[in-house]
Amino acid sequence: MSGQQGDQEDRTEAPTARRMQKAREEGQVPISREAVLLASIGGIALSFLLLDGAIARSMVRSLSVLLTARSVEPFALAHEAGHAFLLAVAPFAVPAALCATAATLAQTRFALRAKALHPELGRLSPGKGLKRMFGSESLVETAKALAKLAIVGGAAYWVLRGELPRLALLTGAPLTVMPGILASVAARLLIATALAQIAIAGADIFWLWRQHLTQMRMSRTDIKDEQKESDGDPQVKMRIRRIRMRRARQRMLAEVPKATVVVTNPTHYAVALTYDSEKSSVPVLVAKGVDSMAARIRETATQHGVPIVANPPLARTLHQLPLNSQIPPELYKTVAELIAYVWRLNGRRAA
């Protein structure tokens, strides 16, 4: 218990967007039952307004048949009663169910996850059941239920108290007058209940989201771990970078045997140039390195008979160029003289 409390105290940071998204994907979304009930009441009110008393008049006709019947068979009476019940319930139940479903999907942002529907066997534990019954959450739910009963009951009492004179007339009124009076009373009662439910649903949504944000709070360690997970482990990224650099060096060294000349500092810098008049009119830088890498370039060039020429200023200038780039025009003359010198050493003539 103390461990859980300590863990909760460590969670002082607001949840990140990724944390909230992950919770939603796992089905951890606060769903207000009061908002769902409000949507159901809205569906009922919409049906009531659209039908405009047609159902009440149909019910009155069915009830008049039942009340005036003398020798009707029981089966026919049951059929008529069932028909009257369906006329009373179906036009309101279907829209209420559809609106309730829409309210649930709207709160979950139309995301349904099968994981959220899996039964939690731990909730079947008697100990946890007693804890829920007598814990703080149960007290909160009880207080919410009492407050809801007081608000809705007060609204209904306020409406019915004003309608008592009209309801008293029903005892002696003809059957044809009943639909109008009942529809008027039901409409006022429905409006009062809806207004009360709006207040209840608003308070319930605020409370649930506040609780949800509290439960989703994160510790500084959680945020760092999430950052590592999203950006990648720095050690893994460093290892990948080393692998890429090693492969790039291997590809670069593979170009040295095909180079025309290697220009050195002579020890700190080494740059390999390739010139093929059939492919390009300008020499291209195919390898470069400093210190140990320069030593490997010189070693590879020596093994494959590539001429090595010491020219510190030119080596430092060429090392600043990107790999596989052509030399700039201002170096044409210097590099051309260098390549011509190399060709003379190899006993070849310039084209």
C-alpha positions in Angstrom: 0.0 0.0 0.0 2.8 2.4 0.9 4.6 1.4 -2.3 1.6 2.4 -4.4 1.2 5.6 -2.5 4.8 6.5 -3.0 4.6 5.7 -6.7 1.6 8.0 -6.9 3.4 10.7 -5.1 6.3 10.5 -7.6 3.9 11.2 -10.5 4.1 14.9 -10.4 4.2 15.6 -14.2 1.2 16.1 -16.5 0.7 13.3 -18.9 2.2 13.7 -22.4 0.2 13.5 -25.6 1.7 10.1 -26.4 0.7 8.8 -22.9 -2.9 9.9 -23.5 -2.9 8.4 -27.0 -1.6 5.1 -25.7 -4.2 5.0 -22.9 -7.0 5.7 -25.4 -5.7 2.9 -27.7 -5.8 0.5 -24.7 -9.4 1.5 -23.9 -8.5 3.7 -20.8 -11.0 6.5 -21.7 -13.3 8.2 -19.1 -16.9 7.5 -20.2 -19.5 9.5 -18.4 -22.7 7.5 -17.9 -24.5 10.7 -17.1 -23.6 12.1 -20.6 -24.8 8.8 -22.1 -28.1 9.2 -20.2 -28.4 12.8 -21.3 -28.0 11.6 -24.9 -30.8 9.0 -24.3 -33.1 11.7 -22.9 -32.3 13.8 -25.9 -33.3 11.0 -28.2 -36.5 10.5 -26.4 -37.3 14.3 -26.5 -36.5 14.3 -30.3 -38.9 11.4 -30.9 -41.5 13.1 -28.8 -41.3 16.4 -30.8 -41.3 14.6 -34.1 -44.2 12.3 -33.4 -46.2 15.2 -32.0 -48.7 13.2 -29.9 -49.4 10.6 -32.5 -48.2 7.8 -30.2 -50.3 9.1 -27.3 -53.4 9.1 -29.5 -52.7 5.6 -30.8 -52.2 4.4 -27.2 -55.5 5.9 -26.2 -57.2 4.0 -29.1 -55.6 0.7 -28.0 -56.5 1.3 -24.3 -60.1 2.2 -25.2 -60.4 -1.1 -27.0 -59.1 -2.9 -23.9 -61.3 -1.0 -21.5 -64.5 -1.4 -23.5 -63.9 -5.0 -24.4 -66.5 -7.5 -22.9 -66.1 -10.9 -24.4 -62.7 -10.7 -26.2 -60.5 -13.8 -26.0 -57.5 -13.7 -23.7 -55.2 -14.1 -26.6 -56.6 -11.1 -28.4 -56.4 -9.0 -25.3 -52.7 -10.0 -24.8 -52.0 -9.2 -28.5 -53.7 -5.8 -28.1 -51.8 -5.0 -24.9 -48.5 -6.0 -26.5 -49.3 -3.8 -29.5 -50.0 -0.9 -27.2 -46.8 -1.5 -25.3 -44.7 -1.6 -28.5 -46.3 1.6 -29.7 -45.4 3.3 -26.4 -41.8 2.0 -26.0 -40.3 1.3 -29.5 -40.5 4.9 -30.9 -38.6 6.1 -27.8 -36.3 3.2 -27.0 -34.7 3.0 -30.5 -33.7 6.7 -30.7 -32.6 6.6 -27.1 -30.3 3.6 -27.8 -28.9 5.2 -30.9 -28.1 8.4 -29.1 -26.6 6.6 -26.2 -24.3 4.7 -28.6 -23.3 7.9 -30.4 -22.5 9.6 -27.0 -20.3 6.7 -26.0 -18.4 6.7 -29.3 -18.0 10.4 -29.2 -16.4 10.2 -25.8 -14.0 7.5 -27.0 -13.4 9.4 -30.3 -14.9 6.5 -32.2 -12.1 4.2 -31.0 -13.2 0.7 -29.8 -10.5 -1.7 -28.7 -11.0 -5.4 -28.0 -8.5 -5.2 -25.2 -10.9 -3.0 -23.2 -13.6 -5.6 -23.5 -11.6 -8.4 -22.0 -12.7 -9.4 -18.5 -10.4 -8.6 -15.7 -10.3 -11.7 -13.4 -8.7 -9.6 -10.7 -12.0 -7.7 -10.3 -13.7 -10.9 -9.2 -11.6 -11.1 -6.0 -13.8 -10.8 -2.9 -11.2 -8.7 -1.2 -11.1 -6.2 -4.0 -14.9 -6.3 -4.2 -15.2 -5.3 -0.5 -12.6 -2.7 -1.0 -14.6 -1.1 -3.8 -17.8 -1.4 -1.8 -16.5 0.4 1.3 -13.6 2.4 -0.2 -13.4 6.1 -1.1 -14.7 5.4 -4.7 -17.9 3.9 -3.3 -18.5 6.9 -1.1 -18.0 9.2 -4.0 -20.4 7.2 -6.2 -23.0 7.3 -3.3 -22.6 11.0 -2.9 -23.0 11.5 -6.7 -26.1 9.3 -6.7 -27.7 11.2 -3.9 -26.9 14.6 -5.5 -28.4 13.3 -8.8 -31.5 12.1 -7.1 -31.9 15.5 -5.4 -31.5 17.5 -8.6 -33.7 15.3 -10.8 -36.3 14.8 -8.1 -36.4 18.5 -7.4 -36.9 19.3 -11.1 -39.7 16.7 -11.4 -41.4 17.9 -8.2 -41.3 21.5 -9.5 -43.0 20.5 -12.7 -45.6 18.1 -11.2 -46.5 20.6 -8.5 -47.5 23.1 -11.2 -49.4 20.4 -13.2 -51.4 19.0 -10.3 -54.5 20.9 -11.2 -54.5 19.7 -14.8 -53.7 16.1 -13.7 -56.6 16.2 -11.3 -58.9 16.8 -14.3 -58.0 13.5 -15.8 -60.2 11.6 -13.3 -63.4 12.9 -14.8 -62.2 13.9 -18.3 -63.2 12.0 -21.4 -60.7 9.6 -23.0 -60.2 11.9 -26.0 -58.9 14.7 -23.8 -56.2 12.6 -22.1 -53.6 12.6 -24.9 -53.3 16.4 -25.0 -53.0 16.8 -21.2 -50.5 13.9 -20.9 -48.4 15.1 -23.8 -48.2 18.6 -22.3 -47.2 17.3 -18.9 -44.7 14.8 -20.3 -43.1 17.5 -22.4 -42.6 19.8 -19.5 -41.3 17.0 -17.3 -38.9 15.9 -20.1 -37.5 19.4 -20.5 -37.0 19.8 -16.8 -35.3 16.4 -16.5 -33.1 17.2 -19.5 -32.0 20.6 -18.0 -31.2 18.9 -14.7 -29.3 16.1 -16.5 -27.2 18.7 -18.4 -25.9 20.1 -15.2 -25.3 16.5 -13.8 -23.5 15.4 -17.0 -21.3 18.5 -17.1 -20.2 18.0 -13.5 -19.7 14.2 -14.1 -17.5 14.8 -17.2 -15.4 17.4 -15.4 -14.9 15.0 -12.4 -14.1 12.0 -14.6 -11.6 13.8 -16.7 -9.9 15.3 -13.6 -9.6 11.8 -12.1 -8.4 10.4 -15.4 -5.7 13.1 -15.7 -4.6 12.4 -12.1 -4.3 8.6 -12.9 -2.4 9.3 -16.1 0.2 11.6 -14.4 3.8 10.6 -15.0 7.0 10.7 -13.0 10.2 12.4 -14.4 11.6 8.9 -15.0 8.5 7.9 -17.1 8.9 11.0 -19.3 12.6 10.2 -19.8 11.8 6.6 -20.7 9.1 7.7 -23.1 11.6 10.2 -24.7 14.1 7.4 -25.1 11.5 5.1 -26.6 10.3 7.8 -29.1 13.7 9.1 -30.0 15.6 5.9 -29.7 18.1 4.8 -27.1 21.2 7.0 -27.4 23.5 4.0 -27.1 21.7 2.2 -29.9 21.8 5.4 -32.0 25.5 5.8 -31.3 26.2 2.2 -32.3 24.2 2.6 -35.5 26.1 5.8 -36.3 29.4 3.9 -35.7 28.3 1.1 -38.1 27.3 3.6 -40.7 30.6 5.5 -40.4 32.6 2.2 -40.6 30.7 1.2 -43.8 31.2 4.7 -45.3 35.0 4.4 -44.6 35.1 1.0 -46.2 33.3 2.2 -49.3 35.7 5.2 -49.4 38.8 3.0 -49.1 37.5 0.8 -51.9 37.8 3.8 -54.2 41.5 4.4 -53.3 42.9 1.7 -55.6 41.1 3.3 -58.6 42.4 6.8 -57.7 44.8 8.7 -60.0 46.8 10.3 -57.2 46.8 10.7 -53.4 47.8 14.1 -52.1 49.2 14.2 -48.5 50.2 16.7 -45.9 52.3 14.5 -45.7 51.2 12.7 -42.4 48.1 14.5 -41.1 46.0 14.7 -44.3 45.4 12.4 -47.3 43.1 13.1 -50.2 42.6 10.7 -53.2 41.6 12.1 -56.6 40.3 10.3 -59.6 40.5 11.7 -63.2 38.9 9.9 -66.1 38.7 12.1 -69.2 36.1 9.8 -70.7 33.7 10.2 -67.7 34.4 13.7 -66.5 36.5 16.6 -67.6 37.3 17.5 -64.0 39.0 15.4 -61.3 36.8 14.1 -58.5 37.6 13.7 -54.8 36.9 10.0 -53.9 38.5 9.6 -50.5 39.9 11.8 -47.7 41.0 11.4 -44.1 42.9 12.8 -41.2 45.6 11.1 -39.0 44.7 7.4 -38.7 42.3 7.5 -41.7 45.0 9.3 -43.7 47.4 6.6 -42.8 45.0 3.9 -44.1 44.5 5.8 -47.3 48.3 6.0 -47.8 48.7 2.4 -47.0 46.0 1.3 -49.4 47.5 3.5 -52.1 50.9 2.0 -51.6 49.5 -1.5 -51.8 47.8 -0.8 -55.2 50.6 1.3 -56.7 48.7 4.6 -56.6 51.1 7.6 -56.7 51.4 9.6 -53.5 52.4 13.2 -53.7 53.1 15.5 -50.8 51.5 18.9 -51.1 50.4 20.2 -47.7 48.5 23.4 -48.8 46.6 21.5 -51.6 45.9 18.5 -49.3 44.3 20.8 -46.6 42.3 22.7 -49.2 41.0 19.5 -50.9 40.1 18.0 -47.6 37.5 20.7 -47.0 35.5 19.5 -50.1 32.7 17.0 -49.8 33.3 13.4 -51.0 32.5 12.6 -54.6 32.6 16.3 -55.5 34.5 17.9 -58.4 37.4 20.2 -57.6 36.6 23.9 -57.9 37.8 26.0 -60.8 40.5 27.8 -58.8 42.3 24.5 -58.3 42.2 23.4 -61.9 45.7 24.6 -62.8 47.4 23.2 -59.6 45.6 19.8 -59.9 46.3 19.6 -63.6 50.0 20.2 -63.1 50.0 17.5 -60.3 48.2 14.9 -62.5 50.6 15.7 -65.4 53.5 15.2 -63.1 52.1 11.8 -62.0 51.5 10.7 -65.6 55.1 11.6 -66.4 56.2 9.5 -63.5 54.2 6.6 -64.8 55.6 7.1 -68.3 52.2 8.2 -69.8 51.4 11.2 -71.8 48.5 13.6 -71.1 45.6 13.5 -73.5 
